[in-house]
Amino acid sequence: MAKKKPDDAAAEAERRFKADLKAGTLGSFYIICGEEAFLRSHYVDLVTKKLTDGPAGEFNFHRFSADDCTPQALADAIDAMPMMAERTLVRVDDVDLFKQPEGAREQYAAILSDIPDYCCVLFVYDTVEFKINGTMKKLAAAVKEHAQIVSFGKQSERSLCAWITRHFRAHGKSVTDELCQYLIFRTDGLMTTLGGEIDKIAAYQEGEAITRGAIDAVVIPALNAQTFDISDAVVNRDFEKALFKLQELYAMQTDPIAVLGAIGAQLRRLYYARVILSAGGGQKELMELTGLKSYPAGLTMTAARRVTDGFCQRAIELALDTDIAMKTSADEPERLLELLIIRLAQEAQHG
């Protein structure tokens, strides 16, 4: 049988978790992680309500953080029998098991390998990244064998469009799929961010139908969207717009190194688009290669048709030169970024 890809395995773990939650057949040990905070919080709340909704709910719920979680405290909570309920719930927030002292790691490995059926343990990761350290064999084996790892990543564009449409409908508003894609592009594509932006847009929009003008009026663009605007302005030889967008980022006190990183990433995507076009490919291939969603991929392909391979190669070199200068020279990073924009504009004029 073919080995499952990581994405396939993650999707299967998420599907199984949701099915068990719905059926009331939750397991004993879950690790809840991933960058989609909205879904993490939503499903942890559902588990909490499912298991602690009885008259002795507080008694049957034990919660720990990095400040108060010890192997002994966790073991005591797991061993505590439920009162007037079938199960107890133990939640542990942002405790990196693999960064504990060796003795504690061995204790945790033993505890997590023998969780009784009447207890459900949730390790929830928000500000701390969850990652198994394979060099710590006992603990790694205990986690791999006994934990169900549910990682909520960014949702597909189709799922997000449906979700956005439902949320606008709850406000009495309608929105097209194209504008849903545009809103995803202008934000970071995370549901927590989108939820707040939808509320603002719905309150701002006077008519029933959501317009692009309303989105542009109230949404604060994510860094990737803003740097795309800069690179697109350069491609269109609109030097003043590129500098204006850069000044907007300065006004928001965005780290210049982060801005350069985002500009460099978009320039590389532009180069990939050129290569794909030369090979007879199109938007689909760019999305598969870069992970871009359809809206920014379409814009990138359009931009790639207006530049040459030589411009793309030189643009990447200039971005690398700027990165080196930021890390080695005494020049102000903001000035170096402005010089990069000027040089890119000059390259666009000649290439």
C-alpha positions in Angstrom: 0.0 0.0 0.0 1.3 3.5 -0.9 2.5 5.6 2.0 0.3 8.5 2.8 1.6 12.0 2.0 1.9 14.3 5.1 -1.0 16.4 3.8 -3.2 13.3 3.3 -2.3 12.0 6.8 -3.2 15.4 8.4 -6.5 15.5 6.5 -7.3 12.0 7.6 -6.5 12.7 11.3 -8.7 15.8 11.2 -11.6 13.9 9.6 -11.3 11.1 12.2 -11.2 13.6 15.0 -14.3 15.4 13.8 -16.1 12.1 13.3 -15.2 10.8 16.8 -16.3 14.1 18.3 -19.6 14.0 16.5 -20.2 10.4 17.5 -19.1 10.8 21.1 -16.2 8.3 20.7 -13.3 10.6 21.4 -10.0 8.9 22.2 -7.7 9.4 25.2 -4.9 11.5 23.9 -4.9 14.4 21.4 -2.4 17.0 20.3 -4.1 20.0 18.8 -1.9 22.3 16.8 -1.6 24.1 13.5 -1.6 27.8 12.4 -5.4 28.1 12.0 -6.2 29.4 15.5 -9.9 29.8 14.8 -10.4 26.1 14.2 -8.1 25.1 17.0 -10.1 27.2 19.5 -13.5 26.1 18.0 -12.8 22.4 18.3 -11.2 22.6 21.7 -14.3 24.4 22.9 -16.5 21.6 21.4 -14.5 18.9 23.1 -14.6 20.8 26.4 -18.4 21.2 26.2 -18.8 17.6 25.2 -16.9 16.2 28.2 -17.6 18.8 30.9 -21.2 19.8 30.3 -22.6 17.9 33.3 -23.4 19.1 36.8 -19.8 18.3 38.0 -18.2 19.8 34.9 -15.6 22.0 36.8 -14.6 19.1 39.0 -14.0 16.9 35.9 -11.9 19.5 34.1 -8.2 20.0 34.8 -6.1 22.6 33.0 -2.4 23.3 33.0 0.0 25.7 31.4 3.8 25.8 31.2 3.9 27.5 34.6 2.2 24.8 36.6 2.5 21.6 34.6 4.7 18.9 36.1 4.7 15.2 35.6 3.3 14.6 39.0 0.5 17.2 38.6 -0.4 15.7 35.2 -0.4 12.2 36.6 -2.6 13.1 39.5 -5.1 14.9 37.2 -5.2 11.9 34.8 -5.8 9.4 37.7 -8.6 11.5 39.2 -11.9 9.6 38.7 -14.8 11.4 37.1 -17.7 12.6 39.3 -21.3 12.2 37.9 -19.9 11.8 34.4 -18.3 9.1 32.2 -15.0 11.0 31.6 -12.6 13.7 32.8 -10.8 16.2 30.6 -7.2 17.3 31.1 -6.0 20.2 29.0 -2.4 21.3 28.7 -1.5 24.6 27.0 1.8 25.3 25.2 4.0 22.8 27.1 6.8 21.7 24.8 7.3 18.1 26.0 10.6 17.8 24.1 12.2 20.7 25.9 11.7 19.3 29.3 14.6 17.9 31.4 15.5 14.3 30.7 14.0 12.9 33.9 10.7 14.8 33.2 10.6 13.6 29.6 10.8 9.9 30.8 8.0 10.5 33.3 5.8 12.1 30.6 6.5 9.3 28.3 5.3 6.7 30.9 2.3 8.8 31.8 1.1 9.4 28.3 1.5 5.8 27.4 -1.0 4.7 30.0 -4.0 7.1 30.0 -7.1 5.4 31.3 -10.2 5.2 29.1 -12.2 7.5 31.5 -9.8 10.4 30.7 -9.2 12.5 27.6 -6.0 14.5 27.5 -5.6 17.5 25.2 -2.2 19.1 24.5 -3.0 22.4 22.8 -0.3 24.4 21.0 -0.9 28.1 20.3 2.1 30.2 20.9 4.5 27.2 21.0 5.1 25.1 17.8 4.6 21.4 18.2 7.3 19.3 16.7 8.4 15.7 17.6 12.1 15.4 18.3 13.0 12.0 17.1 16.3 12.0 19.0 14.4 11.7 22.2 13.3 8.1 21.4 11.1 7.2 24.4 9.0 10.3 24.4 8.8 10.4 20.6 7.7 6.8 20.6 5.0 7.4 23.2 3.6 10.4 21.3 3.6 8.6 17.9 2.0 5.5 19.3 -0.6 6.9 21.6 -1.4 10.5 20.5 -3.8 11.5 17.7 -2.2 14.6 16.2 -4.7 17.0 14.8 -3.1 20.0 13.0 -5.5 22.7 11.7 -3.7 24.4 8.8 -5.0 27.1 6.5 -8.1 26.0 4.8 -8.5 25.5 1.0 -9.7 28.5 -1.0 -13.0 26.7 -1.8 -13.7 26.0 1.9 -12.8 29.6 2.8 -15.0 31.1 0.1 -18.0 29.0 1.4 -17.2 30.1 4.9 -16.9 33.8 4.0 -20.2 33.6 2.1 -22.0 32.1 5.1 -20.6 34.8 7.4 -21.6 37.6 5.1 -25.1 36.0 4.7 -25.4 36.1 8.5 -25.0 39.9 8.3 -27.6 40.1 5.6 -25.0 40.6 2.8 -24.1 38.8 -0.4 -20.7 38.4 -1.9 -19.3 36.9 -5.1 -16.7 34.1 -5.2 -14.3 36.5 -7.0 -14.6 39.0 -4.1 -14.1 36.1 -1.6 -10.9 35.2 -3.3 -9.8 38.9 -3.3 -10.5 39.1 0.4 -8.5 36.0 1.1 -5.6 37.5 -0.9 -5.8 40.9 1.0 -5.7 39.1 4.4 -3.5 36.3 5.6 -6.2 33.7 4.7 -6.7 32.8 8.4 -10.2 32.5 9.7 -9.5 34.5 12.8 -8.4 37.5 10.7 -11.2 37.0 8.2 -13.9 36.9 10.8 -13.0 40.4 12.1 -12.6 41.8 8.6 -16.0 40.4 7.5 -17.7 42.2 10.5 -16.0 45.5 9.5 -16.9 45.2 5.8 -20.5 44.3 6.6 -20.9 47.2 8.9 -19.3 49.6 6.3 -21.2 48.3 3.3 -24.5 50.2 2.8 -26.2 48.0 0.3 -26.8 44.3 0.3 -24.0 43.4 -2.1 -20.4 43.5 -0.9 -18.2 45.6 -3.2 -14.4 45.7 -3.7 -14.5 49.3 -2.7 -15.8 48.3 0.7 -13.1 45.7 1.1 -10.4 48.2 0.1 -11.8 50.8 2.4 -11.7 48.9 5.7 -9.4 45.9 5.3 -5.8 46.3 6.5 -3.8 44.3 3.9 -1.5 41.5 5.0 2.2 42.0 4.3 2.2 39.6 1.4 -0.6 41.6 -0.3 1.2 44.9 0.3 4.5 43.6 -1.1 2.7 42.2 -4.1 1.3 45.7 -4.7 4.9 47.0 -4.6 6.3 44.4 -7.1 3.2 44.8 -9.3 3.8 48.6 -9.4 7.4 48.0 -10.4 6.3 45.7 -13.2 3.9 48.3 -14.4 6.6 50.9 -14.2 4.7 52.9 -11.6 7.6 54.0 -9.5 5.7 56.5 -7.4 3.1 53.9 -6.4 5.8 51.5 -5.4 7.4 54.0 -3.1 4.1 55.1 -1.7 3.2 51.5 -0.8 6.6 51.2 0.8 6.0 54.3 2.9 2.7 52.9 4.0 4.6 49.9 5.4 7.0 52.2 7.2 4.1 54.0 8.7 2.8 50.7 10.1 6.3 50.1 11.6 6.8 46.9 9.6 10.2 45.4 10.0 12.3 46.3 6.9 13.8 42.8 6.8 10.3 41.2 6.8 9.4 43.6 4.0 12.5 42.6 2.0 11.8 38.9 2.6 8.2 39.3 1.3 9.3 41.3 -1.8 12.0 38.7 -2.5 9.5 35.9 -2.2 7.2 37.5 -4.7 10.0 38.2 -7.1 10.9 34.5 -7.0 7.3 33.6 -7.7 7.4 36.0 -10.7 10.5 34.2 -12.0 8.8 30.8 -11.5 5.8 32.1 -13.5 8.2 33.1 -16.3 9.7 29.7 -16.4 6.3 28.0 -16.4 5.1 30.2 -19.2 8.3 29.4 -21.2 7.5 25.7 -20.8 4.0 26.1 -22.0 2.4 25.9 -18.5 -0.1 28.2 -16.8 -1.7 29.2 -13.5 -2.4 25.7 -12.3 1.3 24.8 -12.5 2.3 27.9 -10.6 -0.3 27.1 -7.8 1.1 23.6 -7.5 4.7 24.8 -7.4 4.3 27.7 -5.0 1.1 27.0 -3.0 -0.4 30.3 -4.1 -4.2 30.4 -4.2 -6.0 31.2 -7.4 -6.3 34.9 -7.1 -2.7 35.9 -6.4 -1.5 33.1 -8.8 -3.6 34.7 -11.6 -2.2 38.1 -10.8 1.4 36.8 -10.8 0.9 35.1 -14.2 -0.4 38.3 -15.6 2.6 40.2 -14.3 5.0 37.6 -15.6 3.7 38.2 -19.1 4.9 41.8 -18.9 8.5 41.1 -17.9 11.4 39.2 -19.3 13.5 36.3 -17.9 16.4 38.7 -17.7 14.4 41.2 -15.5 13.4 38.4 -13.1 16.9 37.1 -12.7 18.3 40.5 -12.2 15.5 41.4 -9.7 16.3 38.4 -7.6 20.0 39.3 -7.6 19.2 42.9 -6.5 17.0 41.6 -3.6 19.9 39.3 -2.5 22.3 42.2 -2.7 20.0 44.3 -0.6 19.7 41.5 2.0 23.5 41.3 2.3 23.7 45.1 2.6 21.1 45.2 5.4 23.0 42.6 7.4 26.5 43.9 6.8 26.4 47.7 6.2 25.7 50.7 8.5 23.2 52.1 6.0 19.6 52.5 7.1 17.4 49.5 6.1 14.6 51.8 5.0 17.0 53.6 2.6 18.3 50.3 1.2 14.7 49.2 0.5 14.0 52.5 -1.4 17.2 52.0 -3.4 16.0 48.5 -4.2 12.7 49.8 -5.6 14.6 52.4 -7.7 16.9 49.8 -9.1 14.0 47.4 -9.8 12.2 50.3 -11.6 15.3 50.9 -13.7 15.6 47.2 -14.6 11.9 47.2 -15.6 12.5 50.2 -17.9 15.3 48.4 -19.7 14.1 44.8 -19.6 
